[in-house]
Amino acid sequence: MVNVKDIPAEVRWQIAAQSSMGMAMGFGTAMRQILNEKVAEELEETVWAEGGKGVAETARSLGLPTGNAQEIENAWSVVGDIVAPGVEAEVVESSPERVVDRINKCSTCSQVKEEGFPTEAVCRPCRAFNKAAIEAMNPSYTMNFNKRMCLGDDYCEAVIEKKQGITLEKAPAGYHEEGD
């Protein structure tokens, strides 16, 4: 008789990640069948953004620093390996104010393809998830994408950078900048 402990932890995590993505894509499909496309997209982005905020909670629980772009990228990389295994990325530019990642392999995009969904279906939710994760880790920073595999590029290019016009006075209560 097989016990769950007989299955390697890496395989269990892969199964869990695939199952979660399958459910997310299923919810998106169901919403589009019931609601108009615009409402479905807004709802889907909202749900994924809330999921992204959970990344910050996980980073905090692990004691990962998030005071600047380099720390945020590191925290996201660590938590990302847990919540989205199979993503292969490299840092191509790095300073405390700005980090550029090149994502060469995306398990989300690959799984969507395998499930027969158009890769464009995950583009907006992915952006919402990542942006919310970064901004929840440190509200002075944001993430934008210059290139997207789900839209046909060879890789994704994600930029974590300080928001323009953000001062500590605008940050949420209890938040402290690096060095405070």
C-alpha positions in Angstrom: 0.0 0.0 0.0 1.3 3.5 -0.9 1.4 6.2 1.7 1.6 9.9 0.8 4.9 10.0 2.6 6.2 7.6 0.0 5.8 10.3 -2.7 8.8 12.7 -2.7 8.0 16.2 -1.3 9.0 17.8 -4.7 6.4 15.7 -6.5 3.7 16.5 -3.9 4.4 20.2 -4.3 4.3 19.9 -8.1 0.9 18.1 -7.9 -0.4 20.8 -5.5 0.7 23.6 -7.7 -0.8 22.0 -10.8 -4.1 21.4 -9.0 -4.2 25.0 -7.7 -3.6 26.3 -11.2 -6.2 24.0 -12.7 -8.8 25.2 -10.2 -7.9 28.9 -10.9 -8.3 28.3 -14.6 -11.5 26.5 -14.0 -12.9 29.4 -12.0 -11.9 31.8 -14.8 -13.7 29.6 -17.4 -16.8 29.3 -15.2 -16.9 33.1 -14.6 -16.8 33.7 -18.4 -19.7 31.4 -18.9 -21.9 33.2 -16.3 -20.7 36.8 -16.5 -19.7 39.1 -19.3 -16.0 39.2 -20.3 -15.2 42.5 -18.6 -16.8 41.6 -15.3 -15.1 38.2 -15.4 -11.7 39.7 -16.1 -12.1 42.2 -13.2 -13.2 39.5 -10.8 -10.4 37.2 -11.9 -7.8 40.0 -11.5 -9.2 40.8 -8.0 -9.0 37.2 -6.9 -5.4 36.8 -8.2 -4.3 40.1 -6.6 -5.6 38.9 -3.2 -3.6 35.7 -3.7 -0.6 37.9 -4.5 -1.0 39.7 -1.2 -0.5 36.4 0.6 3.1 36.3 -0.8 3.9 39.2 1.5 2.4 37.5 4.5 4.5 34.4 3.7 7.7 36.5 3.3 7.0 38.2 6.7 6.4 34.9 8.4 9.7 33.6 7.0 11.5 36.8 8.3 12.5 37.9 4.8 13.6 41.5 4.5 11.8 43.7 1.9 13.3 47.2 2.4 14.5 47.7 -1.1 14.2 46.3 -4.6 16.9 43.7 -4.1 15.4 42.4 -0.9 12.0 42.3 -2.4 13.2 40.4 -5.4 15.0 37.9 -3.1 11.9 37.5 -1.0 9.7 37.0 -4.0 12.1 34.5 -5.4 12.1 32.4 -2.2 8.3 32.5 -1.8 7.8 32.1 -5.5 9.7 28.8 -5.5 7.2 27.6 -2.9 3.9 28.9 -4.5 4.9 28.5 -8.2 7.6 25.8 -8.5 9.2 25.4 -11.9 9.8 29.1 -12.7 13.3 29.7 -13.9 14.5 33.3 -13.6 17.8 35.3 -13.6 18.5 38.8 -12.3 19.8 40.8 -15.3 20.0 44.2 -13.5 20.2 44.9 -9.8 20.4 48.0 -7.6 18.6 48.9 -4.3 16.1 51.0 -6.3 15.5 48.6 -9.3 15.8 45.0 -10.2 15.1 43.4 -13.6 14.4 39.7 -13.8 14.4 37.6 -16.9 12.0 34.7 -16.6 13.1 32.0 -19.0 10.6 29.3 -17.9 7.2 29.8 -16.4 5.3 26.9 -15.0 2.0 28.8 -15.1 2.3 29.6 -18.8 3.5 26.0 -19.5 0.6 24.5 -17.5 -2.0 26.7 -19.2 -0.7 25.5 -22.6 -0.8 21.9 -21.4 -4.4 22.3 -20.2 -5.4 23.7 -23.7 -6.1 27.2 -22.5 -4.8 30.1 -24.5 -1.7 31.5 -22.8 -3.2 35.1 -23.0 -5.8 33.9 -20.5 -3.3 34.0 -17.7 -1.6 37.3 -18.6 -3.7 39.8 -16.7 -4.2 37.6 -13.6 -0.4 36.9 -13.5 0.3 40.6 -13.7 -2.3 41.3 -10.9 -0.8 38.6 -8.7 2.8 39.7 -9.1 2.1 43.4 -8.8 0.0 42.9 -5.6 2.7 40.6 -4.1 5.4 43.2 -4.6 3.3 46.2 -3.4 2.1 44.2 -0.4 5.8 43.4 0.5 6.7 47.1 0.3 4.1 49.7 -0.8 6.9 52.0 -2.0 7.7 49.5 -4.8 5.8 48.1 -7.8 6.4 45.5 -10.5 5.8 45.9 -14.2 6.4 43.6 -17.2 8.2 44.7 -20.3 8.0 41.3 -22.0 5.5 38.5 -21.6 5.8 34.8 -22.6 2.0 34.5 -22.4 1.8 37.2 -25.2 4.3 35.5 -27.4 7.7 36.9 -26.2 10.6 34.4 -25.7 10.8 35.3 -22.0 9.2 37.6 -19.4 11.0 40.6 -18.2 9.8 41.8 -14.8 10.9 45.1 -13.3 10.7 45.8 -9.6 11.3 49.5 -8.9 10.5 52.3 -6.5 7.2 54.0 -7.3 7.4 57.6 -8.5 6.3 60.2 -5.9 6.1 57.8 -3.0 7.2 59.1 0.4 7.1 57.5 3.8 4.2 59.8 4.7 2.1 57.9 2.1 3.1 54.4 3.3 0.6 52.5 5.5 0.8 52.8 9.3 3.4 50.6 10.8 5.6 50.4 7.7 9.3 51.4 8.0 11.8 52.1 5.3 15.1 50.3 5.2 17.4 51.7 7.9 14.5 53.2 10.1 
